[in-house]
Amino acid sequence: MEKTMLILCDGMRPDSIEACLNPYAKSFAQQSLVAMQGQTIMPSVTLPCIMSLFTSAMPQNHGIFTLQYAAPLTPIQGLFEQVTTQGAKCAMFYTWEELRDLAKPGSLAFSACVSEVHAPCSACDAKAVELAIEF
């Protein structure tokens, strides 16, 4: 069973992977598909950018212009919903609570806020394996 992992690093330019001195980061990038030509939308603010990535819609269409979530202006099938309709199981591990709204109810097999307080990363790894998460 093939699995896909999407890793987003807020505020990190694609070329910083090449400049990184950590050997693990370089090794991981060499074994992965990395979008080195990635560009953001405007406004260049975390939540609007990530919402555009997950919905393939511009802020004018999804209605998110700030760091505050609001229901989309029009119904939009996001990335998790698209993957789920193909029969795959999705999970989301995030470090900022506002990102929980990227997925519509029922589109995730599991989600968790990952931090020292909520859940360590090792617990997320175990949960993804336990539930046979594909994306």
N, C-alpha and C positions, 0 to 999 in steps of 0.2 A: 504494500500500500504506500503510495507516494504521499509525502507530507510537504506542506508549504509553510514557511515561517516568514512573516513580514516584521522586520525590525525597523522602528522609526526612532531616530535620534533628533529630538527637537532642537532646532537652531544649528545643526551641524551641516556644513557644506559637504557635498560629495567628495571634493578633493582632500578633505581632512583625513580620510581613510588612508590615502597615500602618504600623507605627512605624519601619520601616527607612528610613534616609536614602539608601540606595544606589538610584539611579534604575534600574539594571538589574534589581534585585530587584522593584521595583514594576512595571516593564514586563513582566517575565516572569510575574508573578502575574496581571496583567490579561489576558494572552494564554493563560492556563492555567486548568485546573479546580483550584481550591484549596479544601480542606476547612476552612473557617473555624470550624466547630462541632465539630471533632475533639476527642475526649476519650480519655484513656488508661485502661488497666486497672490494677488493683492486684495485686501491688506495682508501683509506678511505677519500674521498673528496666528499663534498656535491653533486655536480651535477652528477658525475658518479654513486654514490650510489643510488640516487633517480631515475635516468634514468634506472638503473638495476632493481629497484623495480617495476617501471611502465611498463617495457618491458619484464621482465623475461629473460633478456639477459646480458651477461657479457660485460664489457667495450670493449673487443676485438671484439665483435659483433656489439655493438651500436656505437662505435667510440668516446665516450666521456671519456676523461681521466683527464680533468682539469675543472676549473670553467667556461670555455668558451664553449657555445653550438656550435655544428657542426651537420650538417645533418647526419643521420645514414648512416653507410657504406652499409647496405642492408635494404630494406624496412621491418619494424617491426611493427606489430599491437600492440599498447600499451594498457594499462588498460582501458583508456577512450574509445578507439576505440572498444575494445571487449564488454564493457558494452553497448555502443551505438548500436552495431549491434544486441543486444538482446532486443532493443526497450526501454531501460531506458534512462532517461534524466540525464546528468552529468553536474556538475558545479565545478569550481575550484576557491578557494580563497587562495591567496598566499601572502607572505610578501617579496619575493625576485623576481625581474623582470625576472631573467633567468629561473625561473620555468615555465613561460608561454609557453615555447617550449615543455613541456612534452606532450601536447595535439596537435594532428594534426588538421588543420582547419576543421571545421564542426563537430567535435566530442563533443563539449561542447555547452550546451544551454546558458551558461553564465560563464564568468570568470572576476575576478577583483583582482587587487593588493590591499591588505588590509593594510593600515597604517594610521597614523594620517592624512597624507596629502591626500591620495587617497579616502578611504572609511572606515567609522567606522564599526566594527563587527556587530552592530545592523542592519545596512543597508544590510549586507550580509545575515543575518538571514531572514530578510523580503523578500529579493529577492529569496532565496531558497524556501521559503513557496509559494510565488507568482507563481513561475514557476513549482512548484510540482517536485522539484529535487529529484531523487532517489539515486544518488551516487555523 
